[in-house]
Amino acid sequence: MSTAGIVLAAGDGSRLGGRAKALLPHRGRPLLHTVTTALADGGCDEVIVVLGAYADEVAAACPPDSTVVVNPEWSTGMSTSLRRGVDAAGGHATVALTVVDFPGITAELVRHVLGEHHGGTVTLPVFDDRPGHPVVFDRADAVAAARQATADEGARSYLAHHRDRVRRLDCTTLADAGDVDTVDDLHRLEP
């Protein structure tokens, strides 16, 4: 069963002072590389990066083995990026969805979530009971989640409306789930 990893990296970083989160330095390279490497090394057969704001700069920094998809409607919200990513993942049976501003992601975490995923469910990693990434969907669920998404909510509405099919997987010991949204979050990045 093939898996596509989708990285949502289209935002303009407005809460971070208008900086491309994908290009923030982390462990000696752009944060984007941490995320794409974790997905690839964790078992994703293809890694799709959805770009929008700063598309040219971020595309130039994308690892050569990733698939770049540009969302010209990025400013209308995460929902359009989710749709672009899911469309690009058309040939895969499973989708592992994450955001680019998650420096704690590791191959071990991705491997664990993919390994615990069962068909007919959506696997949602939780960290101290707080939902996180990567969320793993079967293809049909990913398509439905993308179709239902509006504005800047991503898959949140789908997960809320299908709680009976969402399997919460405790991953507290596998990663720091904090993301980098504001200047106050920059401490999560490592030099």
C-alpha positions, -999 to 999 in steps of 0.1 A, spaced: 0 0 0 17 32 -11 17 64 10 20 100 1 33 125 26 17 159 22 34 190 36 13 221 38 37 250 33 18 276 15 12 303 42 27 337 43 39 335 80 19 366 89 20 358 126 57 353 123 63 387 108 58 377 71 85 350 69 84 317 50 83 291 78 96 265 54 129 284 51 135 289 89 168 275 98 166 242 118 194 218 125 216 235 99 191 234 71 157 248 62 129 235 84 112 221 53 140 196 50 134 183 85 98 177 77 103 161 42 131 139 55 110 126 84 82 117 60 104 100 34 125 82 60 94 73 80 78 54 51 62 77 27 67 67 -9 63 102 -23 65 136 -4 44 164 -18 51 199 -8 22 224 -13 35 260 -18 18 293 -21 34 325 -7 71 326 -13 66 297 -38 97 305 -59 120 307 -29 107 277 -12 106 256 -44 143 264 -49 150 250 -14 128 218 -18 147 186 -17 150 173 -53 131 141 -46 100 159 -34 70 168 -56 62 205 -56 27 217 -61 19 254 -62 -15 266 -49 -23 299 -65 -53 303 -41 -32 299 -10 -44 333 5 -80 319 8 -69 295 34 -54 261 42 -84 243 27 -73 250 -9 -38 237 -1 -52 206 13 -72 200 -19 -41 206 -40 -21 182 -20 -47 155 -20 -53 159 -57 -15 155 -63 -15 123 -41 -41 106 -64 -22 74 -70 -16 66 -34 -38 45 -11 -28 64 21 -20 100 29 1 113 58 -7 150 62 14 175 81 23 211 83 57 226 76 60 244 110 64 212 130 101 210 139 95 180 163 85 156 135 108 126 131 110 95 110 103 74 141 70 93 147 60 90 111 69 53 110 49 47 142 17 65 130 18 47 96 25 14 113 -5 18 136 -29 30 109 -57 6 101 -79 9 70 -113 24 75 -101 48 102 -82 81 104 -52 79 126 -47 111 146 -15 114 167 -21 131 201 5 146 223 -5 151 259 -41 147 246 -36 175 221 -41 166 184 -10 168 162 6 156 130 10 136 108 -26 126 104 -30 95 83 -60 90 60 -71 63 36 -74 79 1 -113 81 3 -111 99 37 -85 123 24 -106 132 -6 -137 137 16 -117 158 41 -104 180 13 -138 184 -2 -153 194 32 -126 218 42 -133 255 41 -112 286 47 -83 280 70 -95 249 88 -78 221 68 -91 187 79 -104 198 113 -141 198 103 -139 164 88 -122 150 119 -148 166 141 -177 152 121 -163 117 119 -151 112 155 -163 76 155 -138 68 128 -109 88 142 -83 67 161 -64 88 186 -29 75 189 -8 86 219 25 98 206 35 120 236 69 103 241 78 105 204 79 142 197 75 177 209 43 186 191 48 224 193 47 243 161 63 276 150 35 301 146 49 333 162 82 348 171 77 335 206 78 299 191 112 303 175 129 287 205 116 254 191 141 256 163 176 242 168 207 258 153 
